[in-house]
Amino acid sequence: MKRSQSRVGHASECYELLEFLSRRQMPVVCSEPDDIHKILALRSASLLQAMTEPAVVLRTGERRIARAIVTGITAEGRAACMLRSATALPASRR
């Protein structure tokens, strides 16, 4: 059960980032590892367009991407933002 709550939280954070990016002028450059992970998930879901630098393998074996450049929000991404904002609770009920 804890794992599914974690997935819900991660999905929510991804959509928050998508909404944030949808209000920015493109391109948006990101170098925060957590945000890059979310950008990769959103790109995989075809909600945005982004380019990434090649992954670098660290001595620990961890793979790291230094930068992601978001070049656009897809029509599906914009629809997801609109749906999310339409179903959000009013500020007084949060």
Chimera marker file (.cmm) of the C-alpha trace (Angstrom):
<marker_set name="trace">
<marker id="1" x="0.000" y="0.000" z="0.000" r="1" g="1" b="0" radius="0.5"/>
<marker id="2" x="2.811" y="2.390" z="0.828" r="1" g="1" b="0" radius="0.5"/>
<marker id="3" x="4.283" y="1.883" z="-2.629" r="1" g="1" b="0" radius="0.5"/>
<marker id="4" x="1.065" y="2.891" z="-4.406" r="1" g="1" b="0" radius="0.5"/>
<marker id="5" x="0.809" y="6.016" z="-2.251" r="1" g="1" b="0" radius="0.5"/>
<marker id="6" x="4.362" y="6.800" z="-3.307" r="1" g="1" b="0" radius="0.5"/>
<marker id="7" x="3.384" y="6.439" z="-6.977" r="1" g="1" b="0" radius="0.5"/>
<marker id="8" x="0.392" y="8.721" z="-6.479" r="1" g="1" b="0" radius="0.5"/>
<marker id="9" x="2.648" y="11.304" z="-4.837" r="1" g="1" b="0" radius="0.5"/>
<marker id="10" x="5.181" y="11.029" z="-7.649" r="1" g="1" b="0" radius="0.5"/>
<marker id="11" x="2.471" y="11.402" z="-10.290" r="1" g="1" b="0" radius="0.5"/>
<marker id="12" x="1.114" y="14.449" z="-8.492" r="1" g="1" b="0" radius="0.5"/>
<marker id="13" x="4.594" y="16.002" z="-8.376" r="1" g="1" b="0" radius="0.5"/>
<marker id="14" x="5.024" y="15.301" z="-12.102" r="1" g="1" b="0" radius="0.5"/>
<marker id="15" x="1.752" y="17.053" z="-12.906" r="1" g="1" b="0" radius="0.5"/>
<marker id="16" x="2.732" y="20.004" z="-10.694" r="1" g="1" b="0" radius="0.5"/>
<marker id="17" x="5.955" y="20.334" z="-12.674" r="1" g="1" b="0" radius="0.5"/>
<marker id="18" x="4.020" y="20.030" z="-15.943" r="1" g="1" b="0" radius="0.5"/>
<marker id="19" x="1.692" y="22.861" z="-14.870" r="1" g="1" b="0" radius="0.5"/>
<marker id="20" x="4.688" y="24.972" z="-13.820" r="1" g="1" b="0" radius="0.5"/>
<marker id="21" x="6.408" y="24.375" z="-17.164" r="1" g="1" b="0" radius="0.5"/>
<marker id="22" x="3.226" y="25.117" z="-19.112" r="1" g="1" b="0" radius="0.5"/>
<marker id="23" x="3.332" y="28.686" z="-17.767" r="1" g="1" b="0" radius="0.5"/>
<marker id="24" x="6.950" y="29.285" z="-18.801" r="1" g="1" b="0" radius="0.5"/>
<marker id="25" x="8.453" y="30.480" z="-22.050" r="1" g="1" b="0" radius="0.5"/>
<marker id="26" x="10.229" y="27.643" z="-23.850" r="1" g="1" b="0" radius="0.5"/>
<marker id="27" x="12.871" y="26.359" z="-23.838" r="1" g="1" b="0" radius="0.5"/>
<marker id="28" x="13.303" y="25.664" z="-20.110" r="1" g="1" b="0" radius="0.5"/>
<marker id="29" x="16.635" y="24.262" z="-18.956" r="1" g="1" b="0" radius="0.5"/>
<marker id="30" x="16.650" y="22.047" z="-15.887" r="1" g="1" b="0" radius="0.5"/>
<marker id="31" x="19.606" y="20.625" z="-13.976" r="1" g="1" b="0" radius="0.5"/>
<marker id="32" x="17.929" y="19.386" z="-10.767" r="1" g="1" b="0" radius="0.5"/>
<marker id="33" x="18.066" y="15.550" z="-10.686" r="1" g="1" b="0" radius="0.5"/>
<marker id="34" x="14.548" y="15.181" z="-9.204" r="1" g="1" b="0" radius="0.5"/>
<marker id="35" x="13.056" y="17.469" z="-11.841" r="1" g="1" b="0" radius="0.5"/>
<marker id="36" x="14.954" y="15.696" z="-14.629" r="1" g="1" b="0" radius="0.5"/>
<marker id="37" x="13.489" y="12.390" z="-13.420" r="1" g="1" b="0" radius="0.5"/>
<marker id="38" x="9.981" y="13.919" z="-13.584" r="1" g="1" b="0" radius="0.5"/>
<marker id="39" x="10.678" y="15.412" z="-17.029" r="1" g="1" b="0" radius="0.5"/>
<marker id="40" x="11.724" y="11.972" z="-18.287" r="1" g="1" b="0" radius="0.5"/>
<marker id="41" x="8.484" y="10.485" z="-16.941" r="1" g="1" b="0" radius="0.5"/>
<marker id="42" x="6.401" y="13.252" z="-18.540" r="1" g="1" b="0" radius="0.5"/>
<marker id="43" x="8.234" y="12.851" z="-21.843" r="1" g="1" b="0" radius="0.5"/>
<marker id="44" x="7.680" y="9.091" z="-21.697" r="1" g="1" b="0" radius="0.5"/>
<marker id="45" x="3.948" y="9.762" z="-21.239" r="1" g="1" b="0" radius="0.5"/>
<marker id="46" x="4.043" y="12.092" z="-24.299" r="1" g="1" b="0" radius="0.5"/>
<marker id="47" x="2.991" y="15.089" z="-22.194" r="1" g="1" b="0" radius="0.5"/>
<marker id="48" x="5.994" y="17.235" z="-23.095" r="1" g="1" b="0" radius="0.5"/>
<marker id="49" x="8.896" y="17.426" z="-25.497" r="1" g="1" b="0" radius="0.5"/>
<marker id="50" x="12.394" y="17.496" z="-24.057" r="1" g="1" b="0" radius="0.5"/>
<marker id="51" x="15.987" y="16.832" z="-24.988" r="1" g="1" b="0" radius="0.5"/>
<marker id="52" x="18.492" y="15.451" z="-22.521" r="1" g="1" b="0" radius="0.5"/>
<marker id="53" x="22.228" y="15.229" z="-22.396" r="1" g="1" b="0" radius="0.5"/>
<marker id="54" x="23.610" y="11.691" z="-22.530" r="1" g="1" b="0" radius="0.5"/>
<marker id="55" x="23.650" y="9.860" z="-19.211" r="1" g="1" b="0" radius="0.5"/>
<marker id="56" x="26.976" y="9.694" z="-17.418" r="1" g="1" b="0" radius="0.5"/>
<marker id="57" x="27.835" y="6.640" z="-15.339" r="1" g="1" b="0" radius="0.5"/>
<marker id="58" x="29.311" y="7.641" z="-11.993" r="1" g="1" b="0" radius="0.5"/>
<marker id="59" x="31.880" y="5.583" z="-10.065" r="1" g="1" b="0" radius="0.5"/>
<marker id="60" x="29.051" y="4.297" z="-7.887" r="1" g="1" b="0" radius="0.5"/>
<marker id="61" x="27.397" y="2.839" z="-10.986" r="1" g="1" b="0" radius="0.5"/>
<marker id="62" x="24.597" y="5.395" z="-10.815" r="1" g="1" b="0" radius="0.5"/>
<marker id="63" x="23.540" y="6.924" z="-14.120" r="1" g="1" b="0" radius="0.5"/>
<marker id="64" x="23.044" y="10.679" z="-14.079" r="1" g="1" b="0" radius="0.5"/>
<marker id="65" x="21.735" y="13.126" z="-16.663" r="1" g="1" b="0" radius="0.5"/>
<marker id="66" x="23.186" y="16.587" z="-16.145" r="1" g="1" b="0" radius="0.5"/>
<marker id="67" x="20.588" y="18.633" z="-18.044" r="1" g="1" b="0" radius="0.5"/>
<marker id="68" x="17.188" y="18.415" z="-19.636" r="1" g="1" b="0" radius="0.5"/>
<marker id="69" x="15.827" y="21.036" z="-21.974" r="1" g="1" b="0" radius="0.5"/>
<marker id="70" x="12.041" y="21.191" z="-22.208" r="1" g="1" b="0" radius="0.5"/>
<marker id="71" x="11.137" y="22.472" z="-25.651" r="1" g="1" b="0" radius="0.5"/>
<marker id="72" x="7.367" y="22.275" z="-25.513" r="1" g="1" b="0" radius="0.5"/>
<marker id="73" x="4.190" y="20.949" z="-23.933" r="1" g="1" b="0" radius="0.5"/>
<marker id="74" x="2.225" y="18.554" z="-26.148" r="1" g="1" b="0" radius="0.5"/>
<marker id="75" x="-1.509" y="18.844" z="-26.809" r="1" g="1" b="0" radius="0.5"/>
<marker id="76" x="-1.966" y="15.887" z="-24.438" r="1" g="1" b="0" radius="0.5"/>
<marker id="77" x="0.068" y="17.711" z="-21.799" r="1" g="1" b="0" radius="0.5"/>
<marker id="78" x="-2.023" y="20.871" z="-22.124" r="1" g="1" b="0" radius="0.5"/>
<marker id="79" x="-5.214" y="18.795" z="-21.904" r="1" g="1" b="0" radius="0.5"/>
<marker id="80" x="-3.888" y="17.102" z="-18.748" r="1" g="1" b="0" radius="0.5"/>
<marker id="81" x="-3.181" y="20.523" z="-17.198" r="1" g="1" b="0" radius="0.5"/>
<marker id="82" x="-6.676" y="21.751" z="-18.063" r="1" g="1" b="0" radius="0.5"/>
<marker id="83" x="-8.293" y="18.604" z="-16.677" r="1" g="1" b="0" radius="0.5"/>
<marker id="84" x="-6.244" y="18.789" z="-13.494" r="1" g="1" b="0" radius="0.5"/>
<marker id="85" x="-7.120" y="22.462" z="-12.904" r="1" g="1" b="0" radius="0.5"/>
<marker id="86" x="-10.807" y="21.802" z="-13.646" r="1" g="1" b="0" radius="0.5"/>
<marker id="87" x="-10.961" y="19.035" z="-11.038" r="1" g="1" b="0" radius="0.5"/>
<marker id="88" x="-8.902" y="20.847" z="-8.370" r="1" g="1" b="0" radius="0.5"/>
<marker id="89" x="-10.640" y="21.805" z="-5.165" r="1" g="1" b="0" radius="0.5"/>
<marker id="90" x="-11.221" y="25.517" z="-4.511" r="1" g="1" b="0" radius="0.5"/>
<marker id="91" x="-8.553" y="27.035" z="-2.267" r="1" g="1" b="0" radius="0.5"/>
<marker id="92" x="-10.975" y="27.215" z="0.667" r="1" g="1" b="0" radius="0.5"/>
<marker id="93" x="-11.532" y="23.434" z="0.582" r="1" g="1" b="0" radius="0.5"/>
<marker id="94" x="-7.840" y="22.314" z="0.417" r="1" g="1" b="0" radius="0.5"/>
<link id1="1" id2="2" r="1" g="1" b="0" radius="0.2"/>
<link id1="2" id2="3" r="1" g="1" b="0" radius="0.2"/>
<link id1="3" id2="4" r="1" g="1" b="0" radius="0.2"/>
<link id1="4" id2="5" r="1" g="1" b="0" radius="0.2"/>
<link id1="5" id2="6" r="1" g="1" b="0" radius="0.2"/>
<link id1="6" id2="7" r="1" g="1" b="0" radius="0.2"/>
<link id1="7" id2="8" r="1" g="1" b="0" radius="0.2"/>
<link id1="8" id2="9" r="1" g="1" b="0" radius="0.2"/>
<link id1="9" id2="10" r="1" g="1" b="0" radius="0.2"/>
<link id1="10" id2="11" r="1" g="1" b="0" radius="0.2"/>
<link id1="11" id2="12" r="1" g="1" b="0" radius="0.2"/>
<link id1="12" id2="13" r="1" g="1" b="0" radius="0.2"/>
<link id1="13" id2="14" r="1" g="1" b="0" radius="0.2"/>
<link id1="14" id2="15" r="1" g="1" b="0" radius="0.2"/>
<link id1="15" id2="16" r="1" g="1" b="0" radius="0.2"/>
<link id1="16" id2="17" r="1" g="1" b="0" radius="0.2"/>
<link id1="17" id2="18" r="1" g="1" b="0" radius="0.2"/>
<link id1="18" id2="19" r="1" g="1" b="0" radius="0.2"/>
<link id1="19" id2="20" r="1" g="1" b="0" radius="0.2"/>
<link id1="20" id2="21" r="1" g="1" b="0" radius="0.2"/>
<link id1="21" id2="22" r="1" g="1" b="0" radius="0.2"/>
<link id1="22" id2="23" r="1" g="1" b="0" radius="0.2"/>
<link id1="23" id2="24" r="1" g="1" b="0" radius="0.2"/>
<link id1="24" id2="25" r="1" g="1" b="0" radius="0.2"/>
<link id1="25" id2="26" r="1" g="1" b="0" radius="0.2"/>
<link id1="26" id2="27" r="1" g="1" b="0" radius="0.2"/>
<link id1="27" id2="28" r="1" g="1" b="0" radius="0.2"/>
<link id1="28" id2="29" r="1" g="1" b="0" radius="0.2"/>
<link id1="29" id2="30" r="1" g="1" b="0" radius="0.2"/>
<link id1="30" id2="31" r="1" g="1" b="0" radius="0.2"/>
<link id1="31" id2="32" r="1" g="1" b="0" radius="0.2"/>
<link id1="32" id2="33" r="1" g="1" b="0" radius="0.2"/>
<link id1="33" id2="34" r="1" g="1" b="0" radius="0.2"/>
<link id1="34" id2="35" r="1" g="1" b="0" radius="0.2"/>
<link id1="35" id2="36" r="1" g="1" b="0" radius="0.2"/>
<link id1="36" id2="37" r="1" g="1" b="0" radius="0.2"/>
<link id1="37" id2="38" r="1" g="1" b="0" radius="0.2"/>
<link id1="38" id2="39" r="1" g="1" b="0" radius="0.2"/>
<link id1="39" id2="40" r="1" g="1" b="0" radius="0.2"/>
<link id1="40" id2="41" r="1" g="1" b="0" radius="0.2"/>
<link id1="41" id2="42" r="1" g="1" b="0" radius="0.2"/>
<link id1="42" id2="43" r="1" g="1" b="0" radius="0.2"/>
<link id1="43" id2="44" r="1" g="1" b="0" radius="0.2"/>
<link id1="44" id2="45" r="1" g="1" b="0" radius="0.2"/>
<link id1="45" id2="46" r="1" g="1" b="0" radius="0.2"/>
<link id1="46" id2="47" r="1" g="1" b="0" radius="0.2"/>
<link id1="47" id2="48" r="1" g="1" b="0" radius="0.2"/>
<link id1="48" id2="49" r="1" g="1" b="0" radius="0.2"/>
<link id1="49" id2="50" r="1" g="1" b="0" radius="0.2"/>
<link id1="50" id2="51" r="1" g="1" b="0" radius="0.2"/>
<link id1="51" id2="52" r="1" g="1" b="0" radius="0.2"/>
<link id1="52" id2="53" r="1" g="1" b="0" radius="0.2"/>
<link id1="53" id2="54" r="1" g="1" b="0" radius="0.2"/>
<link id1="54" id2="55" r="1" g="1" b="0" radius="0.2"/>
<link id1="55" id2="56" r="1" g="1" b="0" radius="0.2"/>
<link id1="56" id2="57" r="1" g="1" b="0" radius="0.2"/>
<link id1="57" id2="58" r="1" g="1" b="0" radius="0.2"/>
<link id1="58" id2="59" r="1" g="1" b="0" radius="0.2"/>
<link id1="59" id2="60" r="1" g="1" b="0" radius="0.2"/>
<link id1="60" id2="61" r="1" g="1" b="0" radius="0.2"/>
<link id1="61" id2="62" r="1" g="1" b="0" radius="0.2"/>
<link id1="62" id2="63" r="1" g="1" b="0" radius="0.2"/>
<link id1="63" id2="64" r="1" g="1" b="0" radius="0.2"/>
<link id1="64" id2="65" r="1" g="1" b="0" radius="0.2"/>
<link id1="65" id2="66" r="1" g="1" b="0" radius="0.2"/>
<link id1="66" id2="67" r="1" g="1" b="0" radius="0.2"/>
<link id1="67" id2="68" r="1" g="1" b="0" radius="0.2"/>
<link id1="68" id2="69" r="1" g="1" b="0" radius="0.2"/>
<link id1="69" id2="70" r="1" g="1" b="0" radius="0.2"/>
<link id1="70" id2="71" r="1" g="1" b="0" radius="0.2"/>
<link id1="71" id2="72" r="1" g="1" b="0" radius="0.2"/>
<link id1="72" id2="73" r="1" g="1" b="0" radius="0.2"/>
<link id1="73" id2="74" r="1" g="1" b="0" radius="0.2"/>
<link id1="74" id2="75" r="1" g="1" b="0" radius="0.2"/>
<link id1="75" id2="76" r="1" g="1" b="0" radius="0.2"/>
<link id1="76" id2="77" r="1" g="1" b="0" radius="0.2"/>
<link id1="77" id2="78" r="1" g="1" b="0" radius="0.2"/>
<link id1="78" id2="79" r="1" g="1" b="0" radius="0.2"/>
<link id1="79" id2="80" r="1" g="1" b="0" radius="0.2"/>
<link id1="80" id2="81" r="1" g="1" b="0" radius="0.2"/>
<link id1="81" id2="82" r="1" g="1" b="0" radius="0.2"/>
<link id1="82" id2="83" r="1" g="1" b="0" radius="0.2"/>
<link id1="83" id2="84" r="1" g="1" b="0" radius="0.2"/>
<link id1="84" id2="85" r="1" g="1" b="0" radius="0.2"/>
<link id1="85" id2="86" r="1" g="1" b="0" radius="0.2"/>
<link id1="86" id2="87" r="1" g="1" b="0" radius="0.2"/>
<link id1="87" id2="88" r="1" g="1" b="0" radius="0.2"/>
<link id1="88" id2="89" r="1" g="1" b="0" radius="0.2"/>
<link id1="89" id2="90" r="1" g="1" b="0" radius="0.2"/>
<link id1="90" id2="91" r="1" g="1" b="0" radius="0.2"/>
<link id1="91" id2="92" r="1" g="1" b="0" radius="0.2"/>
<link id1="92" id2="93" r="1" g="1" b="0" radius="0.2"/>
<link id1="93" id2="94" r="1" g="1" b="0" radius="0.2"/>
</marker_set>
